[in-house]
Structures are given as C-alpha cells and as structure tokens.
C-alpha cells in the first residue's frame, strides 16, 4: 500500500503546466513566423496590383482600337479615356460605351493616355505605378 501511495503522489506532484521560459519561446517562434509570412504577403500584394494594372491597360488599348474602328480616329488627348465612356462631341458613328467604367489604377491614380505615343506608335495608355510619378521605371504599360 505504501508503494501505491508514492506512485499516486508523484503523478500529482509532477509538472502539469508550462514554464515561463517555454511560453516565451513559443511566442518568439510565432512572432518570427508571422513576420516571415507578412513580408512575403507584402510582395505578393504589389505583384497582384501590377498584374491588375497591366490587364486594365490591355483592356483600355482594345477599347481604344474599337473606338478607332468605329470613328476612324483615336480620341484626342483632350478627350482622353473619357471618350470610351461618353460620346465626345456627338460623333455620329460612336457605338459606345466601350468600357463599363473607367476606374483608377490599383494605387488610386487615373490611367494616362497620350497621343501620339512615344516610340512613334499611335497612342500610349499606362499607369504611373506605385510611386505615382510618370517616367519612372515602375510605370505600367
């Protein structure tokens, strides 16, 4: 009987909780994992915004092509991309709207339209990119 009492007593007196050091170690590990995931997510978000801007620029270029097919000209720079949404100057062959609506780029800036475009092409449509400044390497064409 004495032996049975000792076995039970050891079980009750054994460790049943975590020490402060163990809890701190777990918290440090969780903090490191969270920071690694956060850093990776920030890069992914920026890539997603760039991809979205590239797709929108492509869609606007197609819409400008349809506008040109119907009206035998591209919108003037003064008319801008708004000519895809509203008939500029009551063009008789305007069959728009050519886009559902013109939204800002993923960074909240309007898409840019220039005619004639650089490099001798008909026009340029682009986003100023994350920095919001034209002519920098992060512009999205």
C-alpha positions in Angstrom: 0.0 0.0 0.0 2.8 2.3 0.8 4.2 1.8 -2.7 0.8 2.7 -4.3 0.7 5.9 -2.3 4.1 7.0 -3.6 3.1 6.4 -7.3 0.0 8.5 -7.0 1.8 11.2 -5.1 4.4 11.5 -7.8 1.8 11.9 -10.5 0.0 14.7 -8.7 3.2 16.5 -7.9 4.6 16.3 -11.4 4.6 19.2 -13.9 1.2 20.0 -15.2 1.9 23.5 -16.7 4.3 25.2 -19.0 7.1 27.3 -17.5 7.5 31.0 -18.3 10.6 30.2 -20.5 8.6 27.7 -22.6 5.8 30.2 -23.1 8.2 32.9 -24.1 10.0 30.6 -26.6 6.7 29.7 -28.2 5.8 33.4 -28.5 9.1 34.2 -30.1 8.7 31.4 -32.6 5.2 32.6 -33.5 6.4 36.2 -33.9 9.2 35.1 -36.3 6.8 33.0 -38.4 4.3 35.9 -38.5 6.9 38.4 -39.7 8.1 36.0 -42.4 4.6 35.5 -43.7 3.9 39.2 -43.6 7.0 40.1 -45.6 6.0 37.5 -48.3 2.4 38.8 -48.4 3.5 42.4 -49.0 5.5 41.4 -52.1 2.6 39.3 -53.4 0.2 42.2 -53.0 2.4 44.5 -55.0 2.8 41.9 -57.8 -1.0 41.5 -57.9 -1.5 45.2 -58.2 1.0 45.4 -61.1 -0.7 42.5 -62.9 -4.1 44.1 -62.4 -2.8 47.4 -63.9 -1.3 45.5 -66.9 -4.6 43.8 -67.6 -6.6 47.1 -67.4 -4.1 48.8 -69.7 -4.5 45.9 -72.2 -8.3 46.2 -71.9 -8.2 50.0 -72.5 -6.0 49.5 -75.5 -8.5 47.1 -77.0 -11.3 49.6 -76.3 -9.4 52.3 -78.0 -9.0 50.1 -81.0 -12.8 49.6 -81.2 -13.3 53.3 -80.8 -10.9 53.9 -83.7 -12.6 51.3 -85.9 -16.0 52.9 -85.4 -14.9 56.6 -85.6 -11.9 56.4 -88.0 -9.7 58.2 -85.3 -8.5 57.8 -81.8 -9.7 60.1 -79.1 -7.7 63.3 -78.9 -5.6 63.8 -75.8 -8.1 66.5 -74.6 -11.0 63.9 -74.9 -8.8 61.3 -73.1 -10.0 58.0 -72.0 -13.4 59.5 -71.1 -14.2 59.2 -74.8 -14.6 55.5 -74.2 -17.4 56.2 -71.8 -19.1 59.3 -73.1 -19.5 60.4 -76.8 -17.1 63.3 -77.2 -18.6 65.9 -79.5 -21.5 63.8 -80.7 -19.6 61.6 -83.1 -22.2 60.0 -85.4 -20.5 56.6 -85.5 -19.7 56.3 -81.8 -21.1 53.0 -80.7 -20.0 53.1 -77.0 -19.7 53.0 -74.2 -16.6 50.9 -75.0 -15.9 50.2 -71.3 -18.1 49.7 -68.3 -16.4 52.5 -66.4 -13.0 54.0 -66.1 -11.6 53.2 -62.7 -8.4 54.5 -61.2 -5.3 52.3 -61.2 -4.7 50.0 -58.2 -2.8 52.9 -56.5 -5.7 55.3 -56.8 -4.3 57.3 -59.8 -6.0 57.8 -63.1 -4.7 55.9 -66.1 -2.7 58.1 -68.5 -3.5 58.5 -72.2 -1.1 60.2 -74.6 -1.5 60.6 -78.4 0.8 60.3 -80.2 2.6 57.7 -78.2 6.3 57.5 -77.6 8.4 55.5 -80.0 6.1 56.5 -82.9 3.1 54.4 -82.0 -0.5 55.6 -82.3 -1.1 56.2 -78.5 0.1 55.2 -75.1 -2.0 54.0 -72.2 -0.2 53.5 -68.9 -0.3 53.7 -65.1 2.2 55.8 -63.2 2.7 52.8 -61.0 3.3 52.6 -57.2 5.2 55.8 -56.9 2.6 57.9 -58.8 5.2 59.6 -60.9 5.4 59.5 -64.7 8.6 58.5 -66.4 9.9 56.2 -63.6 10.9 52.5 -64.0 7.7 51.4 -62.2 5.3 52.8 -64.8 3.0 50.0 -66.1 2.4 49.9 -69.9 
